[in-house]
Amino acid sequence: MKPSTYETGAGGRERALLVSLVTDDVRRSGADPEHSLAELVNLAETAGVEVAGTIVQYRDVPDSKWFVGKGKAEEMKARIAQGDIHTAIFDQELSGAQVRNLEDALDVKIIDRTQLILDIFARRAKTREGILQVELAQLTYLLPRLSGHGKNLSRLGGGIGTRGPGETKLETDRRHIRNRIGELKRQLKDVAAHRNLHRERRKKAGVVQVALVGYTNAGKSTLLRQLTDADVLAEDKLFATLDPTTRQLRLPGGKEVLLTDTVGFIQNLPHDLVAAFRATLEEAGEADLLLHVVDASSPMRDRQRAVVEQVLAELGAAAKPTLLVYNKIDACPPESLALLGGGEEALRISAWNERDLNRLLHRIEELLLEGVCRLRLPASRGDLAALAYRIGDVTEQKTEEDWLLLTVRVNPADMAKWGGPLLPYRLEGAAEPPETVSERAETEDRGAGSD
């Protein structure tokens, strides 16, 4: 459909018909097609689209020409004509030829799930890095499908030497896209180098980092805002925040760490997007502790949890120390609440409950500072005392002539990583774990019904 003939629905919103194809492969994978379609509705609404209806077809395999069967394509055409619909959005990924054939048959704009997610990311990106990453993902997605987007493709650049004497427009467009992809990769390489430089500086300074990971709309940004008073967007929308945000977090013992909110995951997250955002997602892989936030009120919480764990595994972060945080228990039905885990490996909280946040902070502190170290430092070495305070929680300080005696709660891994200068001054016989504060806090809160 030509852009000049395109019109939107009431209020300037596009009206779209949502389509899902359930094949034997989908059924064998254990995925829930109904949940996926419901998620597609949320994605469309997040993109500002008015959902005019949905169509589901069951087939053994996709049709090579129209993806759906010929009869279903005719049914779609009738629905489109009756409902003044301008766009068809498919829950699965389409090939360029399928897009072209569907555009010719239905005379509407054809979008698949990947393209819809990329569009949302393009709207959400605010920083230079986020904008570059989204553009790279969009162009990487578009390049192999270029022949299927001929009607709506706009030129992406130009310049002397870009057009050969015998080139077609399609070949020229491909050349422009490849050149732009190369330039974006060079710029992102510089951004990644800059990010790595800051990361190395944090490591040398002994800064501890905690990363919030989880399915989109699980409440990560709300947790960041509640824990750090950060001025960040927190909305009940998919991908409400895209660019990572890092704020300083003070633990109950006084130690300060960095808390980073990462981009939310979603099932069938486009591989091009994961690749483009690898530099950003590496923040999770470099963190000392991951807080895996799960929406306890979602009926698909187990599936969502598995999706996040799969993406973390792809990023090489599966072995990271992780605390499972079931959020939104205030919106969770009692029968579902009883099925949630808890205890040492998981916490059940509401981001709006101060007692729950206090329990979470104590548990973070326990996981980060799970050992006790006693140090006997020269009183003249203020730099060593400052290092001890930076990498751990100093619970006791005494002076003995020209010596400073410190008792420090510290993670053994952190001591090994950053505490090298302190090791010669370490006293023997003090490596037992500290008393578990969160267990005591959780016992006190049971009477208040926070869980």
Secondary structure, DSSP 8 states (H G I E B T S, - for coil): --GGG----GGG--EEEEEEEE-HHHHHHT--HHHHHHHHHHHHHHTT-EEEEEEEEE-SS-BTTTBS-HHHHHHHHHHHHHTT--EEEESS---HHHHHHHHHHH-SEEEEHHHHHHHHHHHH--SHHHHHHHHHHHHHHHGGGGGGGTTT-------TTS--TT--HHHHHHHHHHHHHHHHHHHHHHHHHHHHHHHHHHHHTT--EEEEEEBTTSSHHHHHHHHH-------SSTTS--S-EEEEEE-TTS-EEEEEE---B-TT--HHHHHHTHHHHHHHHH-SEEEEEEETT-TTHHHHHHHHHHHHHHTT-TTS-EEEEEE-GGGS-HHHHTTS--TTSEEE--TT-HHHHHHHHHHHHHHHS-EEEEEEEETT-HHHHHHHHHHSEEEEEEEETTEEEEEEEE-HHHHHHH-GGGGGGB-SS-------HHHHHHHHHHTTT--
